[in-house]
Each structure stands twice: as C-alpha cells, then as structure tokens.
Amino acid sequence: MSETSYIEGIYAKARKYNKTIVLPEGEDERVLEAAHLIRERKIAELIILGDVKAIQTHFESRGWNLEGITLINPATSPKLGSYAELLYNLRKEKGLTQEEAGKLALNANYFGTLMIKSGAADGMVSGANHSTADTVRPALQIIKSAHKDRGVSSMFIMVCNNKPYYLSDCAININPTAKELADIALESAESVLKFGDTPRIAMLSYSTYGSGKGEGVDKVKEATKLAKEALSSDEYKDKNITLDGELQADAALDMTVAKKKAPGSEVAGQANTLIFPNIEAGNIGYKLLQRLGGAESYGPMLQGLNAPVNDLSRGCSAEDIVGLVAITVLQTIK
Ligand SMILES: CC(C)(COP(=O)(O)OP(=O)(O)OC[C@H]1O[C@@H](n2cnc3c(N)ncnc32)[C@H](O)[C@@H]1OP(=O)(O)O)[C@@H](O)C(=O)NCCC(=O)NCCS
C-alpha cells in the first residue's frame, strides 16, 4: 500500500456517505483550492463561508465549477438571527448575553459550528487561519462531548512506511489524569474502528512493565487498568480491540524489542494506536515523526464530540485540507 493509496482508501469510503462539511475560511486560497478538489473527487458536499462575490470570482478566474457548493456570508445570512438566538439559549446560563451571542454568531467558526448544531451541516474543518483554541472552543461549547462523563480529545493519523498509525492526544488535553488517559484510549479505539482499522493500543511511557519508576509511570499503569476494565464491558468486548501498557515506544512498535521487554503482550511489537501520557510527549512525538521520519500527517481531528469538527495546521496545504475533510466525513458515521 502506498501513502497515496491510504488516503485514497479514505476518499473512497467518504464518497459513499454524501455528507455536508462546512469550511469557514473562504478567504483562504488553500481552502478554495481544496474545495475545488473535493468537488472534483466527489468526497463531500460543501458549504464555504466568506465573501460570496470574492469566492465566485476566484473560482471563475480559474475555470473551476461551483455547482453543488453553497456559499454563505454569515454577515448577510438570513439565518444569522436564529443562530445567534440558538447560541444565546445554549450559553445564557454560562453568562452569555444576547448582544454577545449576536457578535459571536458572526464569527465564522461559531457560525459554522451553529450550522452543525442546527442540522444544516454534518461537520466542519477549520484552522488554516485560526489557532487550535479558536477553532475547537465553539465545538466544545456548542457541540459538546458525546459521552457525558468523558472529555473531547484529538488524534493524528500518521502514515509511515506505508502504514497508518493513530496518535493521541497530541493537541487538546495538556496533562490528562489516569481516568482521562483511559478515556482518550477508548475514544481512540472508536475512531480507529470508524477508519476501518483494528485498534491495537499501546499506552506509552518511558517504562515497560515496571522497568522505570515515577509518577508518570504510575499514571499510565492506572490508565491501562481503567481502560482494560472498560474494554471488558459489554459496550466493547466484541469489538476486537486490544490494549496494553505501560510500554515504551520501541516495545510497542518493534517485535524484537517487544519479545524481550514485554513477552506475551498482545499489543507489543504490533501497536498501531499510540496513546501518549501528555500533550508534550504527543505533540513533540508527532512532529518528530513528520519532520525527521517523513510521515504523512492528517489531523488533529477531534474525537468524542457529538459531531466532528477538525482543526488544520496553519501551515497546511490544499491536499491536507482535502484529506481532513474526507476523514471528517468518516467521523460523522454513528
Ligand atoms: C482545548 C482548549 C483550547 C480549551 O481551552 P479553553 O477554551 O480555554 O477552554 P475552557 O476551559 O474555557 O472551556 C471552554 C469549554 O470547553 C469545555 N472543554 C474544555 N476542554 C474540554 C475537553 N477536553 N473535553 C470536553 N470539553 C472541554 C469546557 O468544559 C468549557 O465548557 P463550558 O463553557 O460549556 O463550561 C485548551 O484545552 C487548550 O488550549 N489545549 C491545548 C491546545 C494547543 O495548544 N494544542 C497544541 C497545538 S495543536
């Protein structure tokens, strides 16, 4: 399988669903090029937010077709008032005033997220021009976690040596507790299943089976115990998910090392889902893999929300946006 064929497999799956994804950053040329490619490849229906005339001119000057793409300027949309009202009703108990709701609804990330909440779109991809916090905050406030006792986390798909690896949480939870780490593992398992793969989850640490000591090791051990308990419940037991920890990255990925450090482990040596103990390890780890290892990177995508909202890196290319839109389509599957 080549790198291209991995993402093309995702495109092929996405095509079956005919989902509508909102792209709030219509002012960005990469987003417009991605929209053109997504339309050509029939990956999703699109709504682009921004200056309608400017987007039309951009498409026309390149000979691109806008058929099937809906363009909306939040400032002149007849829906603005009802979205502001929806936001006010959702957030008034948090102290949001009607006037503040009116201003926030004009913000493209809020407007796009409110479109999802009201059923006008299935998912959103933003972040080419916004920080992670500005992209994901509306989703955390409006779309909310799907499991009420579980937080939202994030995942990167890294395609290395022609194989996909799923890395979590490299972008949202700064220093998760043991319970939060176990939840991140469970959400990751569900994401991997949605992408059509079998989760083999390694709970990563600087220790393998007690070789190292410290608070961080204790946390990963506790998280492993909690996640294993959850995986033996009726909700998960027939889903073919394996999980083990605490494991060092070499024991998780290399069978020769695994046989020495974690003999008998169902996961060691063949993990495809890597759960990092905190955001520092995760964020540094995925960037090393990308910059030194030459891995193709998709994400971060949020997991655990009631509907998918995904964040782009500000250095993203049009092709990165196409890939993340296709992944977002797969995440809409219940
Ligand atoms: C995700 C993040 C932006 C949220 O920060 P924030 O906007 O300051 O969040 P707040 O604490 O004000 O919470 C805002 C809302 O989101 C909710 N929330 C925050 N984190 C959440 C999580 N992990 N899961 C579910 N809900 C969450 C809060 O409960 C709150 O909801 P409420 O207002 O309805 O009570 C923050 O965790 C963060 O900055 N993470 C690191 C991001 C980053 O720099 N990544 C590296 C680059 S990729």
The ligand as a Gaussian input file, in Angstrom:
#p B3LYP/6-31G(d) Opt

LIG

0 1
 C       -8.868000      22.852000      24.027000
 C       -8.662000      24.137000      24.752000
 C       -8.447000      25.196000      23.702000
 C       -9.869000      24.551000      25.563000
 O       -9.459000      25.709000      26.231000
 P      -10.428000      26.914000      26.656000
 O      -11.172000      27.443000      25.528000
 O       -9.605000      27.825000      27.455000
 O      -11.408000      26.070000      27.478000
 P      -12.196000      26.430000      28.726000
 O      -11.513000      25.757000      29.874000
 O      -12.541000      27.891000      28.826000
 O      -13.519000      25.636000      28.344000
 C      -14.404000      26.053000      27.345000
 C      -15.468000      24.992000      27.289000
 O      -14.903000      23.834000      26.711000
 C      -15.074000      22.705000      27.573000
 N      -13.876000      21.879000      27.452000
 C      -12.579000      22.264000      27.569000
 N      -11.780000      21.192000      27.338000
 C      -12.600000      20.142000      27.069000
 C      -12.383000      18.777000      26.737000
 N      -11.163000      18.254000      26.623000
 N      -13.468000      18.000000      26.511000
 C      -14.732000      18.484000      26.587000
 N      -14.989000      19.779000      26.894000
 C      -13.946000      20.575000      27.131000
 C      -15.193000      23.295000      28.958000
 O      -15.892000      22.411000      29.798000
 C      -15.961000      24.557000      28.674000
 O      -17.322000      24.265000      28.517000
 P      -18.417000      25.241000      29.145000
 O      -18.002000      26.648000      28.796000
 O      -19.704000      24.808000      28.498000
 O      -18.382000      25.014000      30.625000
 C       -7.449000      24.006000      25.717000
 O       -7.547000      22.774000      26.368000
 C       -6.117000      24.113000      25.042000
 O       -5.640000      25.224000      24.810000
 N       -5.465000      22.946000      24.721000
 C       -4.197000      22.936000      24.068000
 C       -4.333000      23.386000      22.646000
 C       -2.996000      23.515000      21.995000
 O       -2.301000      24.486000      22.197000
 N       -2.624000      22.482000      21.232000
 C       -1.349000      22.398000      20.648000
 C       -1.366000      22.794000      19.196000
 S       -2.101000      21.593000      18.135000

